[in-house]
């Protein structure tokens, strides 16, 4: 070392024992999952191909899943016919896959038009057919229909359905072809004719495609203190009413949102009970139900919301703070704004007075709660736990109370609760007049990000949930997935 130059010694970084253990666990998980997964996107077409298993051909007239095509658990309801002069025609994609034979009997290339999801599933199926029968290609006899050759509610009119055969037209292959279509990701497959297999998909904007089960922004939760707060005002760190594994009612901290999109409008399932509750959620979300009245709450099992039927029982938070069963009396579908999926420490949450799970897409609440254990542990570490500013919480509660029945008609109205006068909460307030003028800056700083600030993140499922979904598709029975 040259004379006159002093050695600079940096003191070694010291970590507490629990810090070292946490980092070691995190490093081990990241290392193991990186060897198993190349991508973390949900659904078919991402990550490593599942391990080979024996394919069982579908029987003639068999359909998968074994429910109606227009059921929310299958391809969903029709949304209206698409014609060449309608705006929705631009949503269709022309499929030019050279490994698919298109019948094109109308000579208008109509059979090549389909939605993006339908195209993706069809392309995967074409590859599967080539691998199964090397000298055979997939053949499409009907896709988008513009001539009125199908029943009025047919998904062919929306480019969401295809009729398929093999290029050699060997009918003995059609049962296995139908099973390959199931594996390719079609949401409903029906071996409906000896001459073809019918396949269809959900609408591209369907919230179920995100593989995240959610609640709309208008859904209400009970926060610590007993106040009701809409989902779109909820923040990580808030404590909401939930239930422990032992059946105790507690206020559990919201750790993060597994899915958050404040602007999208989607179709939700609305379950009405005899006690007046109306729970709104996506069909693939888990909630606790029983087909019969059961006084023992431990007998209520988690299932997809789409499986609930009239006459079933849900658990509600009744008068006196007690949890009790309530019969389902109505099932409807409504379009709502916003997609919110809060993860609580207990893994459960009371939404609109009904007990639901924090998880979705996998019909096993305990397995999902265990799988999210690492994430919940890391988020519960002292230095990562973010408390909620009490002033911010009070402002958000005041917003919920002040808006009354007009709450959350539209995402852009978050900053315009409506009404006259001045609303003040411990020194934080804003002025509103007949023209809905207000101090937007004060409101934004009071309760956090608005949709305008959150727009660059919207529509995203949390990376950990996507990773678990990909691993589950590789390791678990596909029958437990939505």
N, C-alpha and C positions, 0 to 999 in steps of 0.2 A: 504494500500500500504506500503511495507517495507520502512524503513527509508533509505534515500540516493538515492532512485530511483525516478527519475523525470518523470512526466506524459508527454508523447509525444502527442501533439495536432496536428492533421492534418487539415489544413484549408479546409473548405468545397469547393467543386467544384462549380463554378458559370458558368451558361450558359446564353447566351443572349436570349432574347425572341424568336427570329426567330429560334435559335438552338432548343429550347424546343418544338416549334410548329412542326418543321421538324421531330424530334424524336418521337413525339406523333403520327403524321400521319403514320410514318413508323411502329411503334409498333401496331397501329390499323390495318393496312393492313396485317401485318404478322400474327396477332392473328386471324383475320377473315378468311384468306385464309388457315391457318393451320387446321381450323375446317372443311373446305370444301374439301381440297385436300390432299390425302395421298401420291401422287407422282406427279412429275412435268414433266414426259415424254410426248411427243406429240403423237397424234394418238390413234387409238383404242387399248384397252388393258391396259391403264394406268389410274390412278386416280379413282374417284368414278364412278360407273355405271350411265349413264344418266337416268333421270327420266322416268318411264314407259310411253309409248305413244302408241296409237293404230297403229298396223301394217297393212298396206294395201297391200294385195298380188299383185304381178306383173301379168299383163295380158300375155296371150300366145303371144309370139314373142316380148314382150317388153324387152328392155335392159336399164340398168342404169350404168353410165350416158348415155344420149341419143345421143351418138356420136360413131364413129367407134372404135372398140377395140384397134386398133393400133394407135389411136390418142394420142398425148402427154398428153391430159387431161384424158385419160383412162389408159390402161395398157401399152401403149407405143409400139414402134416398136420392131419387133423381132430382136434378136442379133445373130442368127445362131443356127443351130441344135447341140445338145449335144449328144455325143455317149459315150459308156462305155470306150472307149480307148482315149478319149479327156481329156485334163487337166481340162476343166470346169466341168467334171463329179464330181470332188471332191467338187464342190459348192453345189451339191444336197444333201438333207438330207432324210434319210429313216424314214418315219412316222410310229411309232409303237403304236399309240393311240388305246387303247383297246375299246374305245367307238365309233370307226369308223369301218364299214365293208368295206373291200377292195375286189373288184370283182376278181382281179388277174387272168383273163382268160388266160393270156400268161404263167402263172405258173413260172414267173421269178421275181416276186415281183416288177415289174416295176411301178405298180400303187402306190406303197408306196413312190417312189422317187419324190421329189419336192424341190423347193427353200425354204429357211427359211421363207420368208414372206408368201409364199403360205401355208406352214405348220402352221404358227401362226394363219392365218385367218381360216384355216380348223379346227384347234383345238377349236377356239372360236365358230365356227359354230356348231361343234359337241355338245358342252355344251348347246348352245341355242336350238338345236333340242331336247335334253333330257328335257329341262325345258318346252318347248312348248308342246311336246308329250311324257310324261314320259315313255311309253313302246316302244318308237321308237328310232332308232339310225340313224345316218348319214351313207349313203352308197356312196362309190366312185367307179364309173364304169370305169373311165379313168383319169390318171394323166400324168406322163411322158410317152411319146410314143417313142419307139425305132424301131418300125416296119414299119413306113411310112404309117400309116393309115389315115393321115390327110393332108390337103392342105400344100404346101411347107412353107408358112409363119405362120403356126400354132404355138401358144405358148406352145402347148403340148410337142413339141420337146425340149423345154427348161425347163420343169418342172414348168412352170408358170401358167398352166391352169389345171382345173379339171372339170370333168362332174360328177354330183351328183344326187342322188335320196334319198328317205327315205328307211329304211330297210324293211318296209312293202309294198313298191312299190305302195303306194296309190297315184295315179296321182292327186287326188283332193287337195293334200297337197303341190304340187310343186310350185304353185304361192306364197304361204306363205313362202315356203322354199327359194325361190329366194329372197324375201324381207329380210329374216333372213341373207342370205349371204351378202346382201348390208350392213346390220347392223354390220356384223362381220368384215367388213373392206376390202372386195374384191374390187379391183379397177374397175372392169367391170363385170357385171352380166347380163346374157342373158337367158331368159326363151325360149330357141330356139327350143326345141322339146317337144312333149307330153310325152316323155319317160325320159327326164333328163333336168337338169339346167346346163348351162355352166358358169363357173366363172374363172377369171384370175386376175393376179396381175402385178404390175410393177417389173422391175428388182431390185434385192436387192441393187445394188449400185446406183440406181436412186437417183438423188439429191432431187427429190420431196419427197422422203420418210422421209427426215430430217425435213419436214414441214417448211423449210426456203427457201425463194426465194432469189436468189443471182445473182451476176454478176461474170464473169470470171476475172482472174488476169490481162488480157490484156485490159479489158475495161478501157476507159480513162475518167477522170473527169477534169473540169476546176477549178484550185485552185486560191486563192486570188492572184492577180497579173496578171492573164490571162494566165498562163502557163498550159499546158496539162500534167497530171500526170496519169500513169497507176494505176489501183486499188491496185495492190500488193505493191505499195510504199506508199499508203495512210496511215496516222496515225490518231488516235483520237486527236483532237485539230486543225487539218487542217480545213481551211474554203474552202468550195466548192460551186460552182454555184448551186443555187436552186431557188425555187419560193415560195412566201408566199401565204396564203389563199386569199389575195386580188389581186393576180396576179402580184405582183412586183418581179422583178428579184433581188436577193440578194446573198451574200456569207454567207452560213450558216455553223456553226461549226459541225464537225463530233464528236459525243459524244462517240460512241463505235461501235463495230461490232456485229451485232445480230447473225452473222454466219461467221466463218473464217476457211478455210481449204486450205492451200496453195499448197497441193500436189495432191489432188484427180483430176482425169480426168472425166468429166461428159459431157452429151449431153445438149446443150443449143439451144434455139430458136433464130434465127437471123432474125431480121426485117429490111428490106432495104426500104429506102424512095426515092422518086423522086429527092430529093436534095442531095443524096449521102451518107446520114447517114446510119450506120449499127449498130443497137442496139442489143447486145447479152445479153440474160438473161434467167433465168429458166421459164418454162411455168406457174408456179404458182405465179410469181411476178406480182405486180400491176403496171400498167402504164395508162396514161390518153389518151383516144381515143374517136373518134366520128365516126359513120358510114357515116356521110356526112360532107361536108365542112362547118365549122362554124367559123365565124369571132370572135364571142364571146367566149373567152377562158373558161368562166365559164360553158359552156355547154359540156365541155369535161369531161367525167366521168371515174373514175378509174375502171379497169376491169383486169381479169387475162390475161396475155400475150397470153395464148393459145386461147383466144376468138377473137383475132385480125385477120382480113382477108384482103386479097388484096383489095385495093380500100378504106379501112378505112383511117382515118386521125389521125396523132399523132402531138404533139406539139414539135417543135424544136427551138433551139437557133440559129437564123439566123444571117445574116450579119447586122452590125450596132447594135448588141446587142439586137435586138428585137425578141420576141417569136412569132412564126407564125405556122400555120398548114402545114403539109407536107403529101402527100399521100403515103401509103404503097404500094410498087411495087413488093416486093419479100418476100417469107417466106421459110427459109431453116433451117436445123438442122445441127449443127457442134459440134464436140468434142473439148472442151477447158480445160485448166488447171486452177485450183484454184476456190475457192468459197468465195465470199466476199459480205457481206450485211451491208453497213455502215448506221448507224442511224444518221440523221442530226436533228438539232433543229427545222427546219421547216417541217421535215417529207417528203421532196421531194429532188430530186437530178437530175441534168442533167448528163446523162451518154452517152458518144459518141454523144453528142449534142442533145439527146432526153430526154424530161422530163419524169421521172419515180418516183414512190413512194418509200419510204424507207421500205415499208411493203409488206407482202406476205401472202398467204394461206387463208386469210379472205377477201372476195370481198367487203370491205367497208373501204375505206381509212380514212374517218372521224372518224369512230368508232375506228379503229386501232390507229389513232393519239391521240384520247382522252384516250384510254386505256394505252398508253405509256406515258401519261402526268406525272404520278408520277415519273417514271424513268428519264424522261427528266428534271423534276424539281430538283431532287436530284443531277443529274450530272451537273446541271448549278449552283449549290451553289458555292460561291467564293472559299472555301477551297478545293473543289473537282474538280474544273475546271483546267485542265492541259493545259497550253499553249504549243505551239510547239516551240522548239528551232529553231531560224531562220537559223542558220548555217546548222542544220540538214535538214531543208526544202529545202534550196538552193542546198545542195548536192543531195537530192532526185530528185529535178527538173533537175539538171545537168545530173544525171544518165539517166533520161527519155529522155532528148534531145540527149545525147551522143550515146545511143543505137540505136536511129533511127528506121528504119523499122524492125530491128531484135529483138525488145523488147519482152521479155517474151515468148520465144519459149518453154522454159522449166523452171520449178521452180528452179532447181539447178543452173540455169545460172544467178540468181540474182546477184551473186558476180562476174560475168564475163561479163561486158557490151560489150567487144570486141573492136577491133580497137587498134591503136598504139598511143603512146604519153602519155603525163601527163595531167590529168584533175585536176584543182585546183579551189576551191571555198572558198574564204576568208581564206586561210591558210589550208584548209582541202583538201587533195588530195591523189591520189594513182598512181602507175606506172603500165602500162599495156604493154606487148610486144606480139610478135606473138604467144607465148605459153600461153596467157591469164593469166600471173602471175600478182598478185596484192597484195596489203596489205589488206587482208581480215579483219583484226582486225579494221583498220581505217574505212572501209566501214560499218562494223556491228555497230560500235559505232556511225557512222554518221547518219544512218537513222533507227536504232532500230533493232528489232528482225528479223532474217532471218528465213527461214523455218526450219533450223536445230534447232534453239532455240525454235521455236514455235511448234515443232512436238508433244510435250506432250499435247497440247491443241487442236490439229486439229480435225475437224469433229464435233465440238460441237456447238449446237445452244445455245444462251444465256439463262440462267435459267429463266429470266423474260419473255422472249418470250415463252418458253415452259410452264410456269405457266399460262400465259394468254390463250394459246391455249387450255390447259386442262379445264380452267374455261369456255372458250367459248363453248367447246363441250358439257358442262353440261347445260349452260344457254341459248345459242343462237340457232337459226334455223340452222340445219345442211346443208341446201341448200347454205348458204353463204360460206361454207368451200370448199377448193379445193379438 
